[in-house]
């Protein structure tokens, strides 16, 4: 069996992409971010708030590679940064990993509205 029968532009290994695909959904008073993170364990993912940014990083642990002739799928390290608006309730950010998808839910607060009297 010949191992190199495909052209490089026809098939790209997942490891070359350090940016996981994502979805963003806003419903009611929450925003949900979904990231495709197959192969990542919960302890490989870090989510933190720093300087008004939500920072999501994935750093897979090194694993021993025994017996593989070729390896195209393995998690690649990544970092995603999102600027947080004033509407984000920073104490209402939750995350879970389920079936290779990282779900990050961000709670929103109502914007402050006030009426200004005209003199």
C-alpha positions in Angstrom: 0.0 0.0 0.0 1.4 3.4 -1.0 1.2 5.9 1.8 1.6 9.2 -0.1 -1.1 9.0 -2.8 -2.9 12.3 -2.1 -1.9 15.8 -3.3 -1.2 18.2 -0.4 -3.9 20.7 -1.5 -6.6 18.0 -1.4 -6.1 17.0 2.3 -4.8 19.2 5.1 -3.9 17.6 8.4 -5.8 19.0 11.3 -2.6 19.6 13.2 -1.7 22.5 10.8 -4.7 24.5 12.0 -4.0 26.3 15.3 -7.4 28.0 15.2 -10.3 25.7 16.1 -13.5 26.3 14.2 -16.1 28.2 16.3 -19.7 29.2 16.5 -21.1 32.2 18.3 -24.8 32.3 19.4 -26.6 35.1 21.3 -29.8 34.2 23.1 -31.7 36.2 25.7 -29.0 37.4 28.2 -26.2 35.0 27.2 -23.6 34.5 24.5 -22.4 31.0 23.8 -19.1 30.3 22.1 -18.6 26.8 20.8 -15.1 25.6 19.7 -14.3 22.3 18.0 -11.5 20.8 20.2 -11.2 17.1 19.5 -8.5 15.3 21.4 -8.3 18.0 24.1 -9.0 17.0 27.7 -10.5 19.4 30.2 -7.1 19.9 31.8 -5.6 20.9 28.5 -7.9 24.0 28.2 -7.5 27.3 30.1 -10.1 30.1 30.1 -9.3 33.4 31.9 -10.3 37.1 31.9 -7.4 39.5 31.7 -7.4 43.2 30.7 -11.0 43.2 29.5 -10.3 40.2 27.3 -11.5 36.6 27.4 -8.5 34.4 26.7 -9.1 30.7 25.7 -6.0 28.5 25.2 -5.5 24.9 24.5 -2.2 23.3 25.2 -2.3 19.5 24.7 0.0 17.4 26.9 2.9 15.7 25.1 2.2 12.1 24.6 4.5 9.2 23.6 4.2 8.2 20.0 4.7 4.5 19.7 4.2 2.4 16.5 2.8 5.2 14.2 4.2 5.3 10.7 2.3 8.5 10.0 0.3 10.8 12.3 -2.0 13.5 10.9 -4.5 14.0 13.6 -3.4 15.4 17.0 -4.5 18.5 18.8 -2.5 21.6 18.0 -2.0 24.4 20.6 -4.1 27.5 20.1 -5.1 30.8 21.7 -8.2 32.8 21.1 -8.8 36.3 22.5 -12.1 38.2 22.6 -12.5 41.8 23.8 -15.3 41.9 26.4 -17.9 44.6 26.3 -19.3 46.4 29.3 -22.4 44.2 29.1 -20.5 41.1 30.1 -21.0 39.9 33.7 -17.5 38.6 34.3 -18.6 36.5 37.2 -21.1 34.7 34.9 -18.7 32.9 32.5 -19.0 29.1 32.5 -17.4 26.4 30.4 -17.7 22.7 29.7 -16.3 20.2 27.2 -18.7 17.7 25.7 -18.1 15.4 22.8 -15.1 17.4 21.5 -16.9 20.7 21.7 -15.9 23.4 24.2 -19.0 25.4 25.3 -18.3 28.8 26.9 -21.4 30.6 28.1 -21.1 34.3 28.9 -23.8 36.0 30.9 -24.8 39.5 29.8 -26.3 42.4 31.9 -28.7 45.0 30.6 -27.1 48.2 29.4 -27.7 51.1 31.7 -30.2 53.4 30.2 -31.2 56.7 31.6 -33.2 59.6 30.4 -31.7 63.0 30.4 -33.9 66.0 31.1 -33.6 68.9 28.6 -33.3 72.2 30.4 
